[in-house]
Amino acid sequence: MNNYTLKTADRLTHIKIVVVSLVAGIAVVGVGIAARPELPDMSTRLEARAPVLKPGKEVIWTQADQVTIR
């Protein structure tokens, strides 16, 4: 058997590669889900940690220096 290249590998070798990659992918997803930080419950208490910024007067930005040549 010549299983050290994908081109000459037999069917069992290809199946092993697919199974190992699927298991590795599932492990990566599982670790990612398990490592997600737990968010605090914000439904019971709200607190402001910074001053509230209110919008000021509306401003319109225009520029008429450009010349359009058609």
C-alpha positions as CSV (number, residue, x, y, z in Angstrom):
1,M,0.0,0.0,0.0
2,N,1.1,3.5,-0.8
3,N,-0.9,5.6,1.7
4,Y,1.5,8.5,2.2
5,T,-0.1,10.7,-0.5
6,L,-3.8,11.5,-1.0
7,K,-3.5,10.7,-4.7
8,T,-2.4,7.1,-4.1
9,A,-4.2,6.4,-0.8
10,D,-6.9,3.8,-0.6
11,R,-10.5,4.2,0.4
12,L,-9.9,3.4,4.1
13,T,-7.3,6.1,4.4
14,H,-9.6,8.7,2.9
15,I,-12.4,7.7,5.4
16,K,-9.9,8.0,8.3
17,I,-9.0,11.5,7.2
18,V,-12.6,12.6,6.9
19,V,-13.4,11.1,10.4
20,V,-10.4,12.8,12.0
21,S,-11.3,16.2,10.5
22,L,-14.9,15.9,11.6
23,V,-13.9,15.0,15.1
24,A,-11.4,17.9,15.2
25,G,-14.1,20.3,13.9
26,I,-16.6,19.2,16.5
27,A,-14.0,19.5,19.2
28,V,-13.2,23.1,18.1
29,V,-16.9,24.1,18.1
30,G,-17.4,22.5,21.5
31,V,-14.5,24.3,23.1
32,G,-15.7,27.6,21.5
33,I,-19.2,27.1,22.9
34,A,-17.9,26.1,26.3
35,A,-15.5,29.1,26.5
36,R,-18.2,31.7,25.8
37,P,-18.4,34.1,28.8
38,E,-21.6,34.2,30.7
39,L,-23.4,37.5,30.4
40,P,-24.9,39.1,33.5
41,D,-28.7,39.1,33.8
42,M,-29.6,42.7,32.8
43,S,-33.4,42.2,33.2
44,T,-33.5,42.9,36.9
45,R,-31.2,45.9,37.3
46,L,-30.1,48.7,35.0
47,E,-27.4,51.1,35.9
48,A,-25.8,53.9,34.0
49,R,-22.0,53.8,34.0
50,A,-21.5,56.9,31.9
51,P,-23.2,60.2,31.4
52,V,-26.1,60.2,28.9
53,L,-25.2,62.2,25.7
54,K,-28.1,64.0,24.1
55,P,-28.0,64.9,20.5
56,G,-27.4,68.5,19.6
57,K,-28.6,70.6,16.7
58,E,-28.7,69.0,13.3
59,V,-25.8,69.8,11.0
60,I,-25.8,69.5,7.2
61,W,-22.4,69.0,5.5
62,T,-22.1,70.0,1.9
63,Q,-19.3,70.8,-0.4
64,A,-19.8,72.8,-3.6
65,D,-16.1,73.1,-4.7
66,Q,-16.3,70.2,-7.1
67,V,-17.1,70.8,-10.7
68,T,-19.0,68.2,-12.7
69,I,-18.1,67.9,-16.3
70,R,-20.5,66.0,-18.5
